[in-house]
Amino acid sequence: MNNLNIALYIWKSQYETDFALLDTPQEQIEFLKDLLTGNKKDISERVEENLDSTENQTKLTNLEALRDLFLSKLKIARKRLEVLQTYQTYDVQKTQQLSSEENIRPKIIESQHDNLDILLKDIAEKEPNFSGGEVWLLLKKELGRNTRKYDKDKILLQNSSDDSETIIWNSGRGKSNETRLTKDYLTRNKWPVAKKWAKENRNEPS
């Protein structure tokens, strides 16, 4: 079995299922970046060991092949994100154009958001000064509460068993209806959008 086939075998046996359950290119990018971080550490450890060892050289070569596979998939995910953002930009421009023609202020339609967006918007309305890190800790606390303060519909399901900085939530999508939310994705993407949405709602004329 050559190095590429070994890398593909590792991908299919360890990562392919979790990757297939991710709903957006951004989630795929975060997933692959995490894998690359671990892969880089593994390669560094192998380099520091005895390079004359045939077994060590084989493992190092396999790790490098796996790295190249991760990078290839990361490139595809980033391309998908670019395409998606292009369509989203067009949709926003079209909405603004229609709203302008009707002399109506452009607004975000709630039905375009998932349950996690709605939960985060509710939190943003109550805790507008929270940082992304504070919101992450709040979500973790919600998971431990029998009676939840914010997550009334209990869409937050559990902490990930393989990553302390990942939460599993009920998105209603995919084979298991479950989606992974990483702390990094929350703080860099989900929370800023939720705060903006909450602010826009506060500024809407009654």
TORPATI-416662 format. One line per field, with one value per atom (N, C-alpha, C): atom name; residue number from 1; z, x, y. Coordinates in steps of 0.05 Angstrom, whole numbers. Atoms other than C-alpha are relative to their C-alpha. Example, Ala and Ser with C-alpha at 12.3 -4.5 7.8 and 13.67 -1.06 7.14 Angstrom:
BEGIN
atom	c(N, CA, C, N, CA, C)
n	c(1, 1, 1, 2, 2, 2)
up	c(0, 156, 0, -1, 143, 14)
east	c(18, 246, 18, -16, 273, -15)
north	c(-24, -90, 24, -24, -21, 22)
end
This chain:
BEGIN
atom	c(N, CA, C, N, CA, C, N, CA, C, N, CA, C, N, CA, C, N, CA, C, N, CA, C, N, CA, C, N, CA, C, N, CA, C, N, CA, C, N, CA, C, N, CA, C, N, CA, C, N, CA, C, N, CA, C, N, CA, C, N, CA, C, N, CA, C, N, CA, C, N, CA, C, N, CA, C, N, CA, C, N, CA, C, N, CA, C, N, CA, C, N, CA, C, N, CA, C, N, CA, C, N, CA, C, N, CA, C, N, CA, C, N, CA, C, N, CA, C, N, CA, C, N, CA, C, N, CA, C, N, CA, C, N, CA, C, N, CA, C, N, CA, C, N, CA, C, N, CA, C, N, CA, C, N, CA, C, N, CA, C, N, CA, C, N, CA, C, N, CA, C, N, CA, C, N, CA, C, N, CA, C, N, CA, C, N, CA, C, N, CA, C, N, CA, C, N, CA, C, N, CA, C, N, CA, C, N, CA, C, N, CA, C, N, CA, C, N, CA, C, N, CA, C, N, CA, C, N, CA, C, N, CA, C, N, CA, C, N, CA, C, N, CA, C, N, CA, C, N, CA, C, N, CA, C, N, CA, C, N, CA, C, N, CA, C, N, CA, C, N, CA, C, N, CA, C, N, CA, C, N, CA, C, N, CA, C, N, CA, C, N, CA, C, N, CA, C, N, CA, C, N, CA, C, N, CA, C, N, CA, C, N, CA, C, N, CA, C, N, CA, C, N, CA, C, N, CA, C, N, CA, C, N, CA, C, N, CA, C, N, CA, C, N, CA, C, N, CA, C, N, CA, C, N, CA, C, N, CA, C, N, CA, C, N, CA, C, N, CA, C, N, CA, C, N, CA, C, N, CA, C, N, CA, C, N, CA, C, N, CA, C, N, CA, C, N, CA, C, N, CA, C, N, CA, C, N, CA, C, N, CA, C, N, CA, C, N, CA, C, N, CA, C, N, CA, C, N, CA, C, N, CA, C, N, CA, C, N, CA, C, N, CA, C, N, CA, C, N, CA, C, N, CA, C, N, CA, C, N, CA, C, N, CA, C, N, CA, C, N, CA, C, N, CA, C, N, CA, C, N, CA, C, N, CA, C, N, CA, C, N, CA, C, N, CA, C, N, CA, C, N, CA, C, N, CA, C, N, CA, C, N, CA, C, N, CA, C, N, CA, C, N, CA, C, N, CA, C, N, CA, C, N, CA, C, N, CA, C, N, CA, C, N, CA, C, N, CA, C, N, CA, C, N, CA, C, N, CA, C, N, CA, C, N, CA, C, N, CA, C, N, CA, C, N, CA, C, N, CA, C, N, CA, C, N, CA, C, N, CA, C, N, CA, C, N, CA, C, N, CA, C, N, CA, C, N, CA, C, N, CA, C, N, CA, C, N, CA, C, N, CA, C, N, CA, C, N, CA, C, N, CA, C, N, CA, C, N, CA, C, N, CA, C, N, CA, C, N, CA, C, N, CA, C, N, CA, C, N, CA, C, N, CA, C, N, CA, C, N, CA, C, N, CA, C, N, CA, C, N, CA, C, N, CA, C, N, CA, C, N, CA, C, N, CA, C, N, CA, C, N, CA, C, N, CA, C, N, CA, C, N, CA, C, N, CA, C, N, CA, C)
n	c(1, 1, 1, 2, 2, 2, 3, 3, 3, 4, 4, 4, 5, 5, 5, 6, 6, 6, 7, 7, 7, 8, 8, 8, 9, 9, 9, 10, 10, 10, 11, 11, 11, 12, 12, 12, 13, 13, 13, 14, 14, 14, 15, 15, 15, 16, 16, 16, 17, 17, 17, 18, 18, 18, 19, 19, 19, 20, 20, 20, 21, 21, 21, 22, 22, 22, 23, 23, 23, 24, 24, 24, 25, 25, 25, 26, 26, 26, 27, 27, 27, 28, 28, 28, 29, 29, 29, 30, 30, 30, 31, 31, 31, 32, 32, 32, 33, 33, 33, 34, 34, 34, 35, 35, 35, 36, 36, 36, 37, 37, 37, 38, 38, 38, 39, 39, 39, 40, 40, 40, 41, 41, 41, 42, 42, 42, 43, 43, 43, 44, 44, 44, 45, 45, 45, 46, 46, 46, 47, 47, 47, 48, 48, 48, 49, 49, 49, 50, 50, 50, 51, 51, 51, 52, 52, 52, 53, 53, 53, 54, 54, 54, 55, 55, 55, 56, 56, 56, 57, 57, 57, 58, 58, 58, 59, 59, 59, 60, 60, 60, 61, 61, 61, 62, 62, 62, 63, 63, 63, 64, 64, 64, 65, 65, 65, 66, 66, 66, 67, 67, 67, 68, 68, 68, 69, 69, 69, 70, 70, 70, 71, 71, 71, 72, 72, 72, 73, 73, 73, 74, 74, 74, 75, 75, 75, 76, 76, 76, 77, 77, 77, 78, 78, 78, 79, 79, 79, 80, 80, 80, 81, 81, 81, 82, 82, 82, 83, 83, 83, 84, 84, 84, 85, 85, 85, 86, 86, 86, 87, 87, 87, 88, 88, 88, 89, 89, 89, 90, 90, 90, 91, 91, 91, 92, 92, 92, 93, 93, 93, 94, 94, 94, 95, 95, 95, 96, 96, 96, 97, 97, 97, 98, 98, 98, 99, 99, 99, 100, 100, 100, 101, 101, 101, 102, 102, 102, 103, 103, 103, 104, 104, 104, 105, 105, 105, 106, 106, 106, 107, 107, 107, 108, 108, 108, 109, 109, 109, 110, 110, 110, 111, 111, 111, 112, 112, 112, 113, 113, 113, 114, 114, 114, 115, 115, 115, 116, 116, 116, 117, 117, 117, 118, 118, 118, 119, 119, 119, 120, 120, 120, 121, 121, 121, 122, 122, 122, 123, 123, 123, 124, 124, 124, 125, 125, 125, 126, 126, 126, 127, 127, 127, 128, 128, 128, 129, 129, 129, 130, 130, 130, 131, 131, 131, 132, 132, 132, 133, 133, 133, 134, 134, 134, 135, 135, 135, 136, 136, 136, 137, 137, 137, 138, 138, 138, 139, 139, 139, 140, 140, 140, 141, 141, 141, 142, 142, 142, 143, 143, 143, 144, 144, 144, 145, 145, 145, 146, 146, 146, 147, 147, 147, 148, 148, 148, 149, 149, 149, 150, 150, 150, 151, 151, 151, 152, 152, 152, 153, 153, 153, 154, 154, 154, 155, 155, 155, 156, 156, 156, 157, 157, 157, 158, 158, 158, 159, 159, 159, 160, 160, 160, 161, 161, 161, 162, 162, 162, 163, 163, 163, 164, 164, 164, 165, 165, 165, 166, 166, 166, 167, 167, 167, 168, 168, 168, 169, 169, 169, 170, 170, 170, 171, 171, 171, 172, 172, 172, 173, 173, 173, 174, 174, 174, 175, 175, 175, 176, 176, 176, 177, 177, 177, 178, 178, 178, 179, 179, 179, 180, 180, 180, 181, 181, 181, 182, 182, 182, 183, 183, 183, 184, 184, 184, 185, 185, 185, 186, 186, 186, 187, 187, 187, 188, 188, 188, 189, 189, 189, 190, 190, 190, 191, 191, 191, 192, 192, 192, 193, 193, 193, 194, 194, 194, 195, 195, 195, 196, 196, 196, 197, 197, 197, 198, 198, 198, 199, 199, 199, 200, 200, 200, 201, 201, 201, 202, 202, 202, 203, 203, 203, 204, 204, 204, 205, 205, 205, 206, 206, 206)
up	c(0, 0, 0, 1, -21, 21, -21, 23, -4, 5, -11, 9, -8, -1, 30, -29, 71, 12, -10, 81, -5, 6, 48, 19, -19, 92, 28, -26, 155, 0, 3, 130, 3, 1, 116, 27, -25, 181, 24, -24, 229, -3, 2, 200, -19, 22, 140, 11, -10, 180, 14, -13, 225, -20, 21, 165, -16, 16, 127, 15, -16, 185, 3, -2, 181, -22, 18, 148, -18, 15, 124, -7, 7, 89, 23, -22, 149, 22, -20, 197, -11, 12, 149, 2, -2, 148, 28, -28, 224, 8, -6, 228, -12, 13, 178, 12, -13, 211, 26, -25, 277, -6, 8, 242, -8, 9, 210, 24, -24, 278, 14, -12, 307, -17, 19, 245, 1, -2, 250, 25, -25, 322, -3, 4, 303, -17, 17, 247, 14, -15, 293, 19, -19, 343, -14, 16, 289, -9, 9, 263, 23, -23, 333, 8, -6, 338, -19, 16, 305, -30, 28, 230, -15, 14, 213, 3, -4, 238, -24, 23, 179, 8, -9, 220, 4, -5, 240, -27, 26, 168, -14, 12, 145, 12, -13, 197, -7, 8, 180, -28, 28, 106, -1, 0, 121, 12, -11, 165, -20, 20, 109, -22, 20, 60, 11, -13, 109, 1, 0, 116, -28, 27, 40, -6, 5, 39, 15, -15, 94, -15, 14, 55, -25, 25, -9, 7, -7, 26, 11, -10, 61, -23, 24, -7, -12, 11, -32, 17, -18, 30, -2, 2, 24, -26, 26, -49, 2, -4, -30, 16, -17, 23, -17, 17, -29, -18, 17, -75, 16, -17, -18, 7, -8, 4, -24, 24, -68, -3, 2, -70, 22, -22, -1, -4, 6, -22, -20, 20, -82, 12, -13, -40, 17, -17, 9, -17, 18, -48, -12, 11, -79, 20, -21, -13, 5, -4, -3, -23, 23, -73, 1, -2, -64, 23, -23, 4, -6, 7, -23, -18, 19, -79, 15, -15, -28, 23, -22, 19, 27, -25, 73, 8, -10, 116, -3, 2, 99, 27, -25, 154, -4, 2, 168, 7, -5, 163, 18, -20, 223, -11, 10, 182, -15, 14, 147, 20, -21, 213, 13, -14, 248, 29, -28, 320, 17, -15, 344, -3, 4, 312, 18, -16, 347, 30, -28, 414, 6, -4, 407, -1, 2, 387, 26, -25, 450, 22, -19, 491, -4, 7, 455, 10, -9, 473, 30, -30, 547, 10, -7, 549, -23, 24, 495, 2, -4, 526, 3, -3, 530, -23, 21, 492, -9, 10, 450, 20, -20, 505, 23, -21, 557, -9, 10, 513, -1, 0, 504, 27, -27, 579, 8, -7, 585, -13, 13, 534, 14, -15, 572, 26, -24, 636, -5, 8, 601, -2, 3, 585, 27, -26, 659, 17, -15, 680, -6, 4, 690, -11, 10, 680, -13, 14, 627, 0, -1, 631, -28, 27, 557, -20, 19, 519, 7, -8, 532, -17, 17, 473, 1, -4, 494, -26, 25, 426, 6, -8, 462, 11, -7, 468, 20, -17, 499, -8, 7, 502, -17, 17, 449, 17, -14, 475, -8, 10, 434, -2, 2, 439, 21, -22, 501, -10, 10, 457, -23, 20, 417, 14, -10, 433, -23, 19, 398, 4, -3, 383, -21, 17, 350, -22, 22, 282, -18, 17, 251, -28, 27, 193, 2, 1, 172, 8, -7, 186, 29, -28, 261, 12, -8, 264, 19, -19, 303, -16, 13, 286, 22, -19, 319, -1, -2, 344, 16, -14, 361, 13, -14, 408, -20, 19, 353, -20, 20, 303, 13, -15, 356, 3, -6, 375, -25, 24, 305, -19, 21, 266, 13, -9, 302, 19, -20, 361, -12, 12, 321, -17, 16, 273, 18, -18, 331, 13, -12, 364, -20, 20, 299, -5, 4, 289, 23, -23, 360, 0, 0, 352, -21, 22, 286, 9, -10, 319, 20, -20, 376, -14, 13, 326, -20, 19, 284, 12, -10, 289, 7, -9, 326, -16)
east	c(17, 0, 18, -16, 31, -9, 5, 33, -28, 26, -28, -23, 21, -70, -2, 0, -49, -14, 13, -69, -30, 28, -136, -14, 11, -147, -4, 2, -133, -23, 21, -179, -28, 26, -237, -7, 5, -229, -3, -1, -218, -15, 9, -244, -24, 20, -291, -28, 27, -355, -5, 4, -346, 1, -2, -326, -26, 25, -389, -23, 22, -433, 1, -3, -407, -17, 20, -458, 11, -9, -417, 30, -28, -350, 17, -15, -328, 5, -3, -340, 21, -20, -300, 28, -26, -243, 11, -9, -240, 8, -6, -242, 27, -25, -185, 24, -22, -143, 8, -6, -149, 17, -14, -126, 29, -27, -67, 18, -15, -46, 11, -8, -44, 20, -19, -9, 27, -25, 44, 16, -12, 58, 12, -9, 63, 25, -23, 112, 25, -22, 155, 12, -10, 159, 16, -14, 180, 27, -25, 234, 20, -19, 263, 10, -9, 269, 21, -22, 320, -9, 8, 313, 11, -12, 356, -18, 18, 301, -19, 17, 264, -30, 27, 200, -8, 5, 205, -2, 2, 218, -26, 26, 157, -23, 22, 112, 1, -3, 141, -11, 10, 127, -30, 29, 56, -13, 11, 44, 2, -3, 70, -21, 21, 22, -27, 25, -35, -3, 0, -15, -8, 6, -18, -30, 28, -87, -18, 15, -112, 1, -3, -84, -17, 16, -118, -30, 28, -185, -6, 3, -174, -2, 1, -162, -28, 27, -229, -20, 19, -266, 1, -3, -238, -12, 12, -259, -30, 30, -330, -9, 8, -331, 0, -1, -311, -25, 24, -367, -25, 23, -417, -2, 0, -397, -7, 7, -404, -31, 29, -476, -14, 12, -490, 1, -3, -463, -21, 20, -508, -28, 27, -569, -4, 2, -554, -5, 3, -546, -28, 27, -611, -21, 19, -648, 1, -2, -621, -12, 12, -641, -30, 29, -712, -11, 10, -718, 2, -3, -692, -23, 21, -743, -27, 25, -798, 2, -5, -768, -3, 1, -761, 28, -27, -699, 6, -7, -663, 1, -1, -671, 6, -5, -650, -25, 24, -706, 7, -7, -707, 0, 2, -726, 25, -25, -659, 22, -19, -624, -7, 5, -616, -5, 8, -635, 23, -23, -564, 3, 0, -566, -20, 21, -631, 7, -9, -604, 21, -21, -542, -10, 12, -584, -14, 14, -626, 21, -21, -562, 12, -11, -535, -18, 19, -598, 2, -2, -589, 28, -28, -513, 16, -12, -492, 30, -28, -423, 17, -15, -403, 20, -20, -340, -7, 5, -340, 8, -9, -301, -20, 20, -353, -25, 24, -409, 6, -7, -371, -3, 3, -367, -29, 29, -441, -13, 11, -459, 8, -9, -417, -15, 16, -454, -28, 28, -521, -2, 1, -503, -2, 1, -496, -25, 24, -562, -24, 25, -626, -21, 18, -667, 18, -18, -633, -10, 7, -632, -4, 1, -622, -10, 6, -627, -26, 25, -701, -8, 7, -709, 20, -21, -647, 12, -13, -613, 29, -27, -546, -1, 3, -536, 21, -21, -468, 27, -28, -394, 11, -12, -354, 18, -16, -321, 30, -27, -258, 13, -11, -248, -14, 12, -258, -10, 8, -268, -20, 21, -326, -25, 26, -400, -17, 18, -451, -27, 26, -517, -19, 20, -582, -8, 5, -583, -23, 22, -636, 10, -11, -588, 19, -18, -545, -14, 12, -556, -8, 6, -555, -14, 12, -587, 19, -19, -524, 22, -22, -471, 20, -22, -404, 3, -6, -392, 26, -25, -320, 0, -2, -301, 10, -11, -260, -21, 21, -318, -21, 19, -365, 10, -10, -320, 6, -8, -297, -23, 21, -362, -28, 27, -426, -7, 7, -423, 0, 1, -404, -26, 24, -462, -25, 22, -510, -2, 0, -490, -10, 9, -500, -30, 28, -568, -17, 14, -590, 0, -1, -566, -18, 17, -603, -30, 28, -667, -7, 5, -659, -4, 1, -650, -24, 23, -712, -22, 22, -768, -24, 24, -829, -24)
north	c(-24, 0, 25, -23, 66, 21, -20, 129, 13, -13, 161, -18, 19, 99, -3, 2, 95, 25, -25, 168, 0, 3, 155, -19, 19, 95, 12, -14, 136, 20, -19, 190, -13, 13, 143, -14, 15, 103, 18, -16, 161, 27, -28, 227, 4, -6, 219, 3, -1, 207, 27, -26, 268, 23, -22, 311, 1, 0, 289, 12, -11, 313, 30, -29, 384, 13, -11, 430, 23, -24, 490, -3, 0, 501, 11, -11, 543, -21, 21, 485, -21, 18, 440, 11, -13, 490, -2, 1, 493, -29, 29, 416, -7, 7, 409, 15, -14, 463, -13, 14, 426, -26, 24, 362, 6, -8, 398, 8, -7, 425, -25, 25, 355, -14, 13, 328, 13, -14, 382, -8, 8, 363, -29, 28, 289, -1, 0, 304, 10, -12, 347, -21, 21, 290, -21, 20, 241, 10, -12, 289, 0, -1, 294, -27, 27, 219, -10, 11, 174, -3, 0, 188, -24, 23, 127, -25, 23, 81, -3, 5, 50, 4, -3, 46, 29, -28, 119, 15, -12, 140, -6, 8, 102, 16, -14, 134, 30, -28, 203, 5, -2, 192, -1, 3, 170, 25, -25, 232, 23, -21, 277, -4, 6, 242, 8, -8, 253, 30, -29, 326, 11, -9, 335, -5, 6, 302, 21, -21, 350, 27, -25, 409, 1, 2, 386, 5, -3, 381, 28, -27, 448, 20, -18, 481, -1, 4, 452, 14, -12, 475, 31, -30, 546, 10, -8, 548, 0, 1, 526, 24, -23, 581, 26, -23, 633, 2, 1, 610, 7, -5, 611, 29, -29, 681, 17, -15, 705, 0, 2, 680, 16, -15, 709, 30, -29, 777, 8, -6, 775, 2, 1, 757, 25, -23, 814, 25, -23, 864, 1, 1, 841, 8, -7, 847, 30, -28, 917, 16, -14, 937, 0, 2, 912, 17, -15, 944, 30, -28, 1010, 9, -7, 1009, 3, -2, 998, 19, -19, 1051, -14, 15, 998, -7, 6, 989, -30, 28, 924, -13, 14, 873, -30, 29, 802, -15, 16, 752, -23, 20, 706, -28, 27, 645, -8, 6, 650, -10, 7, 633, -27, 25, 567, 4, -2, 552, 10, -10, 566, 30, -29, 635, 14, -12, 649, 0, 2, 625, 21, -19, 668, 29, -27, 729, 6, -4, 720, 7, -5, 717, 28, -26, 779, 23, -21, 818, 3, -1, 800, 7, -4, 803, 12, -12, 852, 5, -6, 864, -25, 25, 791, -3, 8, 770, -28, 27, 707, -21, 19, 671, -2, 1, 690, -15, 14, 665, -30, 29, 599, -12, 10, 590, -1, 0, 608, -25, 24, 553, -25, 24, 503, -3, 1, 522, -9, 8, 514, -30, 29, 442, -15, 13, 427, 7, -8, 458, -18, 15, 418, 19, -20, 481, 22, -18, 523, 29, -29, 599, 12, -11, 613, -21, 21, 548, -15, 11, 536, -25, 22, 489, -23, 20, 449, -11, 8, 449, -8, 8, 443, -28, 28, 368, -10, 11, 352, 12, -6, 367, -22, 21, 331, -17, 19, 269, 0, 0, 280, 27, -27, 355, 18, -16, 399, 27, -26, 460, -4, 5, 431, -9, 7, 427, -13, 12, 382, 12, -12, 416, -12, 12, 394, 20, -18, 428, -9, 11, 383, -7, 6, 371, -24, 22, 313, -26, 26, 239, -2, 2, 248, 24, -25, 317, 16, -12, 338, 14, -16, 391, 7, -8, 407, 31, -28, 478, 3, -4, 496, 28, -26, 552, 21, -19, 585, 10, -8, 584, 17, -16, 612, 29, -27, 670, 17, -15, 688, 5, -2, 678, 3, 1, 660, 23, -21, 709, 28, -27, 772, 4, -2, 757, 3, -1, 746, 28, -27, 812, 21, -19, 849, -2, 4, 818, 11, -10, 835, 30, -30, 907, 11, -10, 915, -2, 2, 890, 21, -21, 940, 27, -26, 996, 3, -2, 979, 18, -17, 1030, -17, 16, 1005, 9)
end
